[in-house]
């Protein structure tokens, strides 16, 4: 059966009954149909949060299809519930662009999924639409200021930084010209679109701790510069209140459930290669208030999502994970051992052993943050017993336990051994989280730390544009912000072709972006884009809907 067939064959419980298991009164639910609801922020309880345990799920450097972090996170949550624990999965919302592109949806897989799958992968509760509207409202206010003669902000149209967004993969919108058609249609200038998940508004939504904090962060967005090179912020356009109004409902976490009927919060969706790659702070806090164990994931490999979760999100939200799970697959080990795409599912003990160097580096990095990680081997039918035993032995040589999880095929029952290993890791007291760098270090020192310690780079080079950007960041007083590296997810380096565990390489920062509202500095490495394109054969071509509204081909 396909993932969609499995999800559609499961009868989900009414979300009211799932909420009741958490002690949430029906009057506290804002229902979006029968199977999803928003939760009021008043349910967040600092005392309960302090007693709960946060478990971070991350992964080795993934293949293009991904290694199943979401599947493992849902499976682990179900496995903990199988053991009688009060566990909640807290995840990100999928972006529609990848759903119709190459990567597909992001609701887990097989018997370890959250539902309703179709709703979550498509419009869900409208959060992405709200982010899009708030972002584009600010863009409209900027262009209105440019169009208004004698506007007091004196904004330079050549120095506008803010772009519009849309939640689709559309490469044709990366660089455009707006304002065509004469004076009545505004000032003609260069502009462009990012994908919604890459917007600063999405990053802000995911780091905000209250409605007031959301509004303040929105007001702090740097939109551009004046003709005299002075910064212009969204608050100077009086944009923050209107943007916050559009985001009011989106700020509330979304309650859904796993296919086994266990609670899950799905909220926010920034990409990890160009933003912080984690669900909202509010959803994490909500989960910690409602459950004893919260299982959350960070996007792409641990060099991106986990690094940003631990250095950025934990810093702003005062979080300290109690355990870290590193997802690995035999196919990814083969890939990093040099297997071509057509042989990635072909057993090969030698390639598996060679590719272990990638996983080894990620495990070493987890230890630098103070964790003794647990490896979750996401089992595929192409795995051999010899390959699995090899990985477990190599992990054991590092003092790390590697557990096979069959949650795709068996749901929570296939993850109970993983759940037991994670509980033992928490009980051992061996995990003592510490950030990798201090925020008040100089910008280059923070970047150098990430590049050398996490990527294994020999050093960092800066383009003339990047050097100028650093001078501007220092002049504006934002050098104290944490670093949100933007680079390929396919390699430790900024060159996606350097698989495995490359050594002796240098990374190049070509330029910087400033997310002054979200509160981080973004060095851009390599040729990473904020607006993806579609593949030659997009996933949308394999989808259909019949006269009864039944959808097929959505993964």
C-alpha positions in Angstrom: 0.0 0.0 0.0 1.1 3.6 -0.6 1.5 6.1 2.2 -1.7 7.8 1.1 -3.6 4.5 0.9 -2.5 3.6 4.4 -3.5 7.0 5.7 -6.9 7.0 4.0 -7.6 3.4 5.3 -7.3 4.6 9.0 -10.4 6.0 10.6 -9.2 9.0 12.6 -10.8 9.8 15.9 -12.6 13.1 16.3 -10.0 15.7 17.3 -12.2 16.5 20.4 -11.5 13.1 21.8 -7.8 13.5 21.2 -7.9 16.8 23.0 -9.8 15.3 25.9 -7.0 12.8 26.4 -4.7 15.8 27.0 -7.2 17.4 29.4 -8.2 20.1 27.0 -11.8 21.2 27.3 -13.9 21.3 24.1 -14.6 25.0 24.6 -10.8 25.6 24.3 -10.7 24.2 20.8 -11.0 26.2 17.7 -12.2 23.5 15.4 -11.2 23.3 11.7 -13.5 20.5 10.7 -13.7 17.1 12.5 -10.0 16.2 12.6 -8.0 19.4 13.3 -8.1 22.3 15.7 -6.2 25.3 16.9 -5.2 25.6 20.6 -5.3 28.8 22.7 -1.9 30.0 24.0 -3.4 30.1 27.5 -2.8 26.4 27.7 1.0 26.9 27.8 2.1 26.3 31.4 5.7 27.1 32.5 5.5 24.8 35.5 4.4 21.8 33.4 7.0 22.7 30.8 9.8 22.4 33.3 8.8 18.8 34.2 8.6 17.6 30.6 11.4 16.1 28.4 12.2 17.4 24.9 13.6 14.9 22.4 15.2 16.3 19.2 15.3 14.1 16.1 17.8 14.9 13.4 19.6 13.0 10.7 22.8 12.3 8.7 23.2 14.2 5.4 20.2 13.1 3.4 19.7 11.7 -0.1 17.3 13.8 -2.2 14.4 11.7 -1.0 15.2 12.4 2.7 15.9 9.7 5.4 12.7 9.8 7.3 13.1 12.2 10.2 9.4 12.9 10.3 8.5 9.2 10.0 11.0 8.4 12.8 9.7 11.3 15.0 6.1 10.1 14.6 7.1 6.5 15.1 9.1 7.4 18.3 6.1 9.3 19.7 3.8 6.4 19.0 6.4 4.0 20.5 6.6 6.0 23.7 2.8 5.9 23.9 3.0 2.2 23.4 5.2 2.0 26.5 2.6 4.0 28.5 4.3 7.4 28.3 2.4 10.6 27.6 4.2 11.6 24.4 3.4 14.2 21.8 5.0 14.7 18.3 5.6 18.4 17.5 6.3 18.9 13.8 6.5 21.5 11.0 3.8 22.0 8.4 4.6 21.0 4.8 5.1 23.5 2.1 2.9 23.1 -0.9 5.8 23.8 -3.4 7.7 20.6 -2.6 4.4 18.6 -2.3 3.8 19.2 -6.0 7.5 19.2 -6.9 10.1 16.5 -6.2 10.2 16.0 -2.5 6.5 15.3 -1.8 4.7 15.9 1.5 5.9 15.9 5.0 3.5 14.0 7.2 5.6 10.9 7.8 5.3 7.6 6.0 3.7 4.2 6.1 2.1 3.5 9.4 4.0 6.4 11.1 2.0 9.4 9.8 0.0 12.3 11.1 -3.5 12.9 9.7 -5.5 14.1 8.1 -2.7 13.7 5.5 -4.3 15.5 2.6 -5.4 18.5 4.7 -2.0 18.9 6.3 -0.1 18.6 3.0 -2.4 21.2 1.3 -4.1 24.2 2.8 -4.4 22.8 6.4 -5.6 25.7 8.7 -4.4 28.5 6.5 -1.2 29.3 8.3 1.0 29.4 5.2 -1.6 31.6 3.5 -1.6 34.0 6.4 2.2 34.2 6.3 2.0 34.9 2.5 -0.6 37.6 3.0 1.3 39.3 5.8 4.6 39.2 3.8 3.0 40.6 0.7 1.1 43.3 2.6 4.4 44.7 3.7 5.6 44.5 0.1 2.6 46.5 -0.9 3.2 49.1 1.8 6.8 49.5 0.6 5.7 50.1 -3.0 3.0 52.5 -1.9 5.6 54.5 0.0 7.7 54.6 -3.2 4.7 55.7 -5.3 3.7 58.5 -2.9 5.4 61.8 -3.8 7.3 63.3 -0.9 6.9 60.3 1.3 8.8 61.1 4.6 10.8 57.8 4.6 12.8 58.8 1.5 13.1 55.0 0.7 15.5 54.3 -2.2 13.8 51.9 -4.7 17.3 50.5 -5.6 17.9 49.6 -2.0 14.7 47.7 -1.1 15.5 44.3 0.4 12.0 42.9 0.9 10.6 40.4 -1.6 7.2 39.0 -2.2 6.4 35.3 -1.5 4.3 32.5 -2.8 4.0 28.9 -1.6 4.9 27.3 -4.9 8.1 26.2 -6.8 8.3 28.8 -9.6 11.7 29.6 -10.8 10.3 32.3 -13.2 9.5 34.5 -10.3 13.0 34.6 -8.8 13.8 37.9 -10.5 11.1 40.1 -12.0 10.4 43.7 -12.9 7.4 45.4 -11.3 5.7 48.7 -11.8 5.4 48.4 -15.6 2.6 50.3 -17.4 3.3 53.9 -16.5 3.2 56.1 -13.4 -0.2 54.9 -12.3 1.2 51.5 -11.6 3.9 52.5 -9.2 7.7 52.8 -9.4 9.3 50.4 -11.9 12.0 48.4 -10.2 13.6 45.0 -9.8 11.9 42.6 -7.4 11.4 38.9 -7.0 9.6 36.1 -5.1 10.8 33.7 -2.5 8.9 30.6 -1.5 6.8 31.2 1.6 8.7 28.8 3.8 11.8 30.9 3.2 10.3 34.2 4.2 11.4 36.1 7.3 7.7 36.3 8.3 7.7 32.5 8.6 10.9 32.6 10.6 9.3 35.2 12.9 6.1 33.2 13.3 8.2 30.3 14.4 10.3 32.2 17.0 7.5 34.5 18.4 6.5 33.8 22.0 3.3 35.8 22.1 1.2 38.2 20.0 3.0 41.2 21.5 6.4 39.6 20.7 5.1 38.7 17.2 4.2 42.3 16.6 7.5 43.6 17.9 9.5 41.2 15.7 7.4 42.2 12.6 8.2 45.8 13.3 11.9 45.1 13.5 12.0 43.8 9.9 14.7 45.6 7.9 13.0 46.5 4.6 15.6 48.6 2.9 17.6 51.9 3.0 17.1 55.5 2.3 18.9 57.6 -0.4 21.3 58.5 2.4 21.9 54.9 3.3 19.9 54.9 6.6 18.0 51.7 7.5 14.2 51.6 7.1 12.2 49.1 9.3 8.6 47.8 8.9 7.6 49.8 12.0 8.4 53.0 10.2 5.7 52.0 7.6 3.4 51.3 10.5 3.0 47.8 9.1 3.5 45.6 12.2 -0.1 45.8 13.6 -1.8 45.0 10.3 0.6 42.1 9.7 0.0 40.7 13.1 -3.8 40.9 12.5 -3.3 38.7 9.5 -1.2 36.3 11.6 -3.4 36.3 14.7 -4.9 32.8 14.1 -1.8 31.4 12.5 0.0 32.0 15.8 -2.0 29.3 17.5 -0.6 25.8 17.3 -2.5 23.1 15.3 -3.7 19.9 17.0 -3.9 16.8 14.9 -3.1 13.1 15.5 -1.0 10.2 14.4 -2.6 7.2 12.6 -2.6 5.5 16.0 -4.6 8.3 17.5 -1.9 9.9 19.5 -1.7 13.7 19.7 0.5 15.7 17.4 1.1 19.4 17.0 1.9 20.6 13.5 2.8 24.3 13.3 5.1 26.5 11.2 7.3 25.4 8.4 10.6 27.2 7.7 13.2 25.4 5.5 16.4 24.4 7.3 18.8 25.2 4.4 17.7 28.8 4.3 16.0 29.4 7.6 16.0 27.8 11.1 14.2 24.7 10.0 12.1 24.0 13.1 8.5 24.2 14.2 7.3 27.1 16.3 8.5 27.9 19.8 4.8 28.1 20.8 4.0 24.6 19.6 7.1 23.3 21.4 6.0 25.0 24.6 2.5 23.8 24.1 3.7 20.2 23.7 5.8 20.5 26.8 2.8 21.8 28.7 0.5 19.0 27.6 2.7 16.0 27.6 5.6 14.4 29.5 7.7 13.7 26.4 7.8 15.9 23.3 9.4 14.5 20.1 10.4 17.2 17.6 12.5 17.3 14.4 14.8 19.7 12.7 15.0 19.9 9.0 17.6 18.2 6.6 20.8 16.9 8.1 22.1 17.8 11.6 24.6 20.2 10.2 21.7 22.5 9.2 18.5 21.8 11.2 19.9 20.6 14.5 22.7 23.2 14.5 20.1 26.0 14.1 17.7 24.4 16.6 20.4 24.2 19.2 22.2 27.5 18.5 19.2 29.7 17.6 15.8 28.3 18.7 17.1 27.0 22.1 18.7 30.3 22.7 15.6 32.4 22.1 13.2 29.9 23.7 15.3 28.8 26.7 15.0 25.1 25.6 17.4 22.3 26.5 16.7 18.9 24.8 17.0 15.9 27.1 18.0 13.6 24.3 19.1 13.6 20.6 18.2 11.0 18.0 20.2 10.7 14.8 18.3 9.1 12.0 20.4 7.0 9.5 19.5 4.8 6.6 21.5 2.1 4.9 20.7 3.7 1.5 22.2 7.0 2.7 25.3 5.3 3.9 25.7 3.6 0.5 25.1 7.0 -1.2 27.9 8.6 0.9 30.1 5.6 0.1 29.9 6.4 -3.6 26.9 4.4 -4.8 25.3 6.0 -7.9 21.6 6.7 -7.7 20.6 3.6 -9.6 22.5 1.5 -7.1 21.4 3.2 -3.9 19.1 0.3 -3.0 21.6 -2.4 -4.0 23.3 -4.0 -0.9 27.0 -3.1 -0.7 28.8 -3.7 2.5 32.0 -1.8 1.4 30.1 1.3 0.3 28.1 1.2 3.6 31.3 1.1 5.6 32.8 3.9 3.6 29.7 6.0 3.9 29.7 5.6 7.6 32.2 8.5 7.8 29.3 10.9 7.2 27.2 9.5 10.1 30.4 9.5 12.2 30.9 13.2 11.7 27.3 14.0 12.6 27.6 11.9 15.8 30.8 13.7 16.8 29.0 17.0 16.2 26.1 15.9 18.5 28.7 15.1 21.2 30.1 18.7 20.8 26.7 20.0 21.9 26.8 17.7 25.0 24.7 14.8 23.8 25.3 11.1 23.7 23.1 10.5 20.7 20.9 7.5 19.9 21.0 6.3 16.3 17.7 5.3 14.7 18.3 3.1 11.7 15.2 3.7 9.5 14.7 0.2 8.1 14.1 -0.4 4.4 13.4 -3.7 2.7 16.7 -3.4 0.7 18.7 -3.4 4.0 20.7 -6.5 4.7 21.4 -7.9 8.1 25.1 -7.6 7.5 24.9 -3.9 6.7 22.8 -3.2 9.7 25.1 -5.2 12.0 28.1 -3.2 10.5 26.5 0.1 11.3 25.6 -1.0 14.8 29.2 -2.2 15.4 30.7 1.0 14.1 28.3 3.1 16.3 29.2 0.9 19.3 32.9 1.7 18.7 31.9 5.3 19.3 30.0 4.5 22.4 26.7 5.1 20.6 23.7 2.8 20.5 22.1 2.2 17.1 18.6 0.8 17.1 16.6 -0.5 14.1 13.2 1.2 13.8 10.5 -0.4 11.6 7.8 2.2 12.3 7.1 2.7 8.6 5.9 -0.9 8.4 4.7 -1.4 12.0 3.9 2.0 13.5 4.6 2.5 17.2 5.2 -1.2 17.7 8.1 -1.0 15.4 9.7 1.9 17.4 9.4 0.6 21.0 13.0 -0.5 21.1 14.0 3.0 19.9 11.7 4.5 22.6 13.3 2.3 25.3 16.8 3.4 24.1 15.8 7.1 24.2 14.3 6.7 27.7 17.5 5.1 28.9 19.5 7.9 27.4 17.4 10.5 29.3 17.7 8.5 32.5 21.5 8.1 32.2 22.0 11.9 32.8 24.7 11.8 30.1 23.1 14.6 28.0 24.1 18.1 29.1 23.2 20.5 26.3 25.5 23.4 25.7 25.5 25.8 22.7 28.4 25.8 20.3 29.2 29.5 20.4 28.4 32.7 22.3 26.1 35.1 20.5 28.3 38.1 21.4 31.3 36.8 19.5 32.2 38.7 16.3 30.3 37.5 13.2 33.4 35.9 11.5 34.2 34.0 14.7 30.7 32.5 14.9 30.8 31.5 11.2 34.3 30.1 11.6 33.2 28.0 14.6 30.2 26.5 12.7 32.3 25.9 9.5 35.2 24.2 11.3 33.4 22.4 14.1 30.2 21.3 12.4 31.2 21.1 8.7 34.8 20.1 9.2 36.0 23.0 6.9 39.6 24.1 6.8 38.5 27.7 6.8 36.1 30.4 5.4 36.5 32.8 2.6 34.5 36.0 2.0 33.6 37.7 -1.2 34.1 41.5 -1.4 30.3 41.8 -1.2 30.3 39.7 2.0 33.0 41.9 3.6 31.0 45.0 2.8 27.9 43.3 4.2 29.7 42.6 7.5 30.7 46.3 7.8 27.1 47.2 7.3 25.9 44.7 9.9 28.4 46.1 12.4 27.4 49.6 11.6 23.7 48.8 12.2 24.4 47.1 15.5 23.4 43.6 14.7 26.7 41.7 15.1 25.4 40.2 18.3 22.8 38.1 16.6 23.1 34.3 16.1 24.1 32.9 12.7 21.7 31.1 10.4 23.9 29.5 7.7 22.3 29.1 4.3 23.9 26.3 2.3 23.1 23.1 0.5 21.7 20.3 2.5 23.4 17.7 0.3 26.9 18.0 1.7 28.8 19.2 4.8 30.5 21.7 2.4 28.9 24.4 0.2 29.5 22.1 -2.8 26.7 19.5 -3.1 29.0 17.1 -5.0 31.3 16.6 -1.9 29.5 13.7 -0.3 30.6 11.6 2.6 32.9 13.4 5.0 34.9 15.8 2.9 38.2 17.2 4.4 40.5 20.1 3.5 37.7 22.2 1.9 36.9 25.8 2.4 33.5 27.4 2.3 32.8 30.8 0.7 30.3 33.3 2.0 29.1 35.2 -1.1 26.9 37.7 0.8 24.7 38.2 3.8 21.1 38.8 4.5 19.8 40.3 7.7 16.7 38.9 9.4 16.4 41.7 12.0 12.8 40.7 12.8 13.5 37.0 13.3 16.8 37.9 15.0 19.6 36.3 13.1 22.3 36.9 10.5 22.2 34.8 7.3 25.5 34.1 5.5 24.7 32.8 2.0 27.0 30.0 0.9 27.3 28.5 -2.6 24.5 29.0 -5.1 21.5 28.3 -2.7 18.2 29.8 -3.9 15.2 30.9 -1.9 12.8 30.0 -4.7 13.0 26.4 -5.8 12.1 25.2 -9.3 10.1 22.2 -10.4 11.8 19.0 -11.7 11.4 17.8 -15.3 8.5 15.5 -14.1 6.8 17.2 -11.1 4.9 15.1 -8.6 1.7 17.0 -9.7 1.6 15.0 -12.9 1.0 11.8 -11.0 -2.0 13.2 -8.9 -5.7 12.9 -9.6 -9.0 13.5 -7.9 -12.2 11.6 -8.8 -15.8 12.7 -8.8 -16.2 11.8 -5.1 -13.2 14.0 -4.1 -10.9 11.0 -3.5 -7.3 12.1 -4.1 -4.6 9.7 -5.4 -0.9 10.2 -6.0 -0.3 12.7 -3.1 2.6 11.5 -0.9 
